[in-house]
């Protein structure tokens, strides 16, 4: 058995656990991160007199909708990566073509995670809603850590194994 294949399965399993816990925590402790989303969207802690504050969203229903979209996406990252783990594990002894095909759902899950934390948090949250200007409600460093881990796992699992 190729030990690199087992390592790849384990790394995707770690992402599965991470994304699942993030989604679970956001549901069980809904208020903590809802407050984060609410403050980012209302732009109430950015620099004073910022001309871009017109972008703010002041409608609580939309705050909840954005937050549920985030939670749903986190859960989907976990589910898709779990499917990838299942398929990769069951294909670990197969030929390279079969194992590479088994990575499909892991790749989709990892990509979805990158889209969430890079596009959602770093692009929309930090740049459109100016989250970077907030001393309290700034999730850029956490989002960056998640993006880097997801990208590294994505790159690693797609490296060709030498026979």
N, C-alpha and C positions, 0 to 999 in steps of 0.2 A: 504494500500500500504506500502511496506517495504521501510522505509526511506534510508536504506543502498544501496538499488538498485538505487535509485535516485542519491545518492552521487556518486556511481560508474559511472553512466551515465555522470554526470557533470564532473568528473575527466577526463574521456576519451574525453569528448568534449573540455576540456581545452588543452589536448594534441593535439587534432585535430586542434584547433585554433593556437597553438604554431607552429606545423610543417607546417601548411599552410602559416603562416606568414613568417617563415624562408625561405621556398621555394620561396614565392612571393618576398621577399626582395632580395634574391639572383638573381632573374631574373631581377627585376627593377633596382637594383643597382649592376649590374653584375660585374663591375670593382673592387669594394672594396674587395669582398671575392675571386674574381679570383686572385687578387694580393697575397692574403694569400696562396691559393693553389699553385700558381706559385713559391713563395718563399720556401714553404715547399718542393715541389718536386725538385727544383733545389739545395736545401740544401745550399743556398748561405749565410746563416747567422748562421751556426753551428760553433763549435769551429774550430779554424785554424788548418790546417794540420791533419784533422781527416782521418784516413785510411778507413773509411766507406763511404767516399764521392763518391766512385765508384757507389753507389746505386742511385745517383741523376739522374733525368730525365730532359734533356735539350731541349726536343722537344715541342714547343708551342702547336702543335695540341694535344698532349697527355695531356697537362695541361688543355686545354679546355675539352677534353674527360672526364678526371677525375672530373672536376668541374660539367659538365652536369650530370655525374653519381650521384654525391652528390645531386644535385638539384632534379633529378628524384626520388632518394630515399627519400628525404625529402617530396616531394609531395606525394609519395606513402604512407608514414607513415600517412600523413594527410588524404588521401582518405580512407585507410583501417580503420583508427580509426573512421572516419565519418560513414563508413558502420557499424562499431561496435556500435556506438552511436545509429544509426537508429534502428538496430536490438535489442539492449538492451532496448531502450526506448519502443519499441512496445511489448517487452516481460516482461516488469516490473511487470505486474500483473499476469503473468503465474506461473506455478509450477517451482520448483527449477531446474528440468532437462531442461526444455525449456529455462529458463533464462540463465543457464550455457552454453547451446548450442549457445545462442545468443551472447556470449562473443567472439566467434571464431575470427571474423575479428578484433576486438579490440586487442585480444592477438597477432594476426599476425602483426598488425601495430606496437604495442608496441615492439615486438621482433625485427622487422625490424629497428626501431629507435635505440634500444640497439646495434644491429649489426652495424649500421652506425656509431654511436658515440663511441662505445667501440672498435669494430674491425677496423673501418675506421680511426678514429681520434686518439684514445689512443694506438692502436696496430700498425697500418701501419704508420700513420702520426708521432706519437711521438716516436715510437721505431725503425721502419724501416728507416724512413727519418729523424730521430733524431730531430724532432720538439722541444723536451724538451730542446735542447741546445740553442735555439734561444730566445733572450730577447724580440724581436719584434713579431715574427711570431709563437707564442706558444699558441695554443688553448686548451691545456690540461685542464685548470680549467673550461672553459666553457663546454667542452665535458663531464667532470666529473659531473658537475651539471645536465646536460641533462640526463646522464646515471642514476644517482641516482633518479631523478624524474620519469623517465620511469619505472625503476625497482620497485619503491614504488607503482606506479599506477598499474603495472602488478601484484604485490603481493596482493595489496588491492582488486582489482576487482575479484581476484580468491579466496578470502576468502569465506568460506561457511557462508551463512546467517542462523541464528537461527530463527525458526518460533515462 
